[in-house]
Amino acid sequence: MKKITIPFVAIVLLLATGACDNKSENVVLANQTDTLSWAMGMSLAETAQTQYLSLDQKKIKQAFESFLNGEKQPLDEKTYREICQFMAFTIAQHQKEESKKDSQTANVRQKEYFDKLVKEKGDNLKKSKEGFYYEVLTAGSGAKAKEGERIKFDFHSFNALTGETITKTYGNREPIVHVISTSMFTGLFNGLQLMPAGSKYRFYFPYELCQNVGDLPPHTPVIYEVELHEIYKD
């Protein structure tokens, strides 16, 4: 049987629950090969523990050993490929449905958060054309920052739903010197261009405008407090 590249085949064949006589606490990983092999087994077994498919772990172990021993398989290659495609399709469909439900739940939660924020902040809260909210904590008197300009700023970011700090410069590192560009996440890119030098703003970014900000759960809105120190005209 030819090698199949569909990852679910490898997962099914390599799920090694019960395949080792030793308890895991007695396993010795003596070298890099041992460590890599164990990590791969853990990763594939974890992926195979899906609620989307009904799997028999004893059969998985039997197939695993049989395949590695080069024995004749009860599935011909055509059937094997068809089953692999079915598994891939089934899991993808379930994941798509779950992602859709998660997104819907997140949208309701986020709307509730911003509705409450608007009510609490009143006229102090402004809304940008891009859809994020912001407060002016300190009004600066300098020129406004523009795309392509190099700026110097401090920031403190929070998980908007829990109030927990994500990351910050204050007391942690030197102020950031960076060109305003689309390499920044969308909310910050647009937010910085609202700020005159010498100002400090608090931004409330919906999750759609702050992708890949720190180690956050998916669909999490973010608060950014930004203090714009200087705009370099060079």
N, C-alpha and C positions, 0 to 999 in steps of 0.2 A: 504494500500500500504506500502510495506516495505521501510525502510530508505535506500537511495541510497548514496553511498560514492563519486560518481563522482562530483567534485567541481562545474562543470558548472550547475548542477541541483540546488544547493544551491544558486548560483549566480542569476539564472533566478528567482527563487522563492523569493529571498530576495531583489531584486531591488525595492526599496521603493519610487521611484519618485512619488510624489503626494500622498503617503500613509498616510501622517500626515497632520492634519488640520492646525497645527501651522506653521508659517514661521520659518526657521531655526534660525533666530536671536532671536526668542522668546523661544527657547527650553532651558530648564534648566536641566543640568546633575547633579543630586543631590547626586549621590553615584557611587560606582565602577561599579555596574550593569548597570546603565544608561550610563556611559562612555564607557564600553566595548561594550554594545549593539550598541551605536551610531558609534563607531569605526568600528565594524564589518559591519554595514550597509554601511558606506562610502567605506570601502575596497571592498566589494562585488559589490556594485553599480558601482564603478570605473572600476572594472574588466569587468563588463557586458557591459560597453559602448564600444563595439568593432565594428569596421567597417566590420568585417568578416561575421556577421550574421544580417539579417533583423529582428528586434524585435519591437513589439508593446508594449510600456510602459504601456498602459491601460490594456492590457491583462496580462502583468506581475503582475501588482497590483492586478487584479482580481484573478489570480491564487494564488498569495501570501496569500490573505485573505481567499480564499476558502480552501486552503490546511491547514492553521493554524486553521480554524474553523472545520476541520474534515469532510468537505463535500465530497460527492462522486465525483470523478474526471472523466473528459471526456476521459482521456487516461488510458488504461489498463496498467498493470505493464510491460508487454512485449514491448509494443509500447514506453512506457516511457523510458525504458532502451535503446532501439534502437535509439531514438532521442538523448538521452544523449551521446551515443557513437558517433553519427553523429556530434554533436556539438563539442565534444572534438577533433575528427579527423579533422574537418574543420578548427578549430582554430589552431591546431598544424601544419597543412600543410601550412597555410598562414604565421604563425610565422617562420616556417622553410625557406620559400621562401624569406621573408623579411630579415632574418638573412643572407642568402646567398647573397642577393643584397647589404646589408650593408657591408659585408666582402669584396665583390668585389670592392665597392667604396673606402673602407678604404685601400685596397691594392694599388689601383691606386694613392691615395693621399700620402700614405707612400713612394711609389717608387719615386714620384716627389720630396718629401722632401729629401730623401737620394741622389738622383741624383744631386740635387742642392747643398747639403752639400759637396759631393765629389768634385764638381767643384770648390766650394769656398775655401775649406781647402787644396786641393792639396796634396802635399807630407806629410803635417803635420798629415794627417788623416790615420790611419791604420785600417785594417779590420781583425777581429778575425775569426778563423775557424768556430765558432758557428754562425757567421753572423752579429754580432754587430760591430760598429765602435768605435774608441777611439783616443784621443789625449793625449800625455804626456805633462802635464803642468809643472810639476817639476819632474826631474829624481832623484829617490832615490838611495842610495848607499848600502842599506841593503839587506838581503836575501829576496827572493820571498816568498810570502805567499802560503801556501798549504792547501788543504782540511784537515780538522780535527784540524787545528791550531787555537788558540785563538788570536784574533787581536783587536787592538784599532784603531778606525777611525772616522773621521768626514765626513759628506756628505751634499750635497745640491741637491735636485732633482727638475726637471722642466718638465712641459708639453712641449714636443719638438715642437708642432705645434703652440703654443701660446706664449711660453716663460714664462708662469706664474709658480711661485713656487708651488710645491706640498707640500714638507716638507723639513726640514733641522735641523741640529744640531747646526750650528754656531749661537751663540747668542740666542739660543733657549733651548738647553739642553746640558748635558755633552756628550763628545764623546762616541760612541758606543763601547762596549766590547762584542764580539760575536765570536763564533766558526764558521769557514767557513764550511758550510754544505748545503745539498740540501733543508734544511728548508728555505733557502733564495730563492728569485725568480731566475730563470735560468740565466738571464743576469748578475746579481750581483755576483752570485756564481762563474761563470766562469771569470768574469772581475777581481775580487779581486785576483785571482790566477796569473794574469799577472803582478801584482804590487810588486815591492820591497819596503821594509820598508823605509819611508822617502819620498815617491813619492806622487804626486798628479795627478790624471788622470780625464779626462772628457770622459764619456761613452755615446754613442748614441745607445739606445736599441730599436729595432723594437718591436711592441706591442706583437708579439708572444713570446718574451723572457722576458717580464716584466708584466706578469699577476698579477692582484690584487695589483697594486701599487697605493695607495692613492685613492682618490675620483675622478676618471677620466672617461670620456666617453669611451665606448668600442672601441677597436682597436686604441688606442692612443700610439704612440711611446714616449719614455721618455729619458731625459738627466739626467745623474747622475754625479756630480762632487764628487770625493772621495779622501780624503787625508788619507793615511795609516801611522799612527804614529808609531805603534809598533807591533811586532809579539812576542807573549809569547811562550817561549820554555819550556812548562811544561806539 
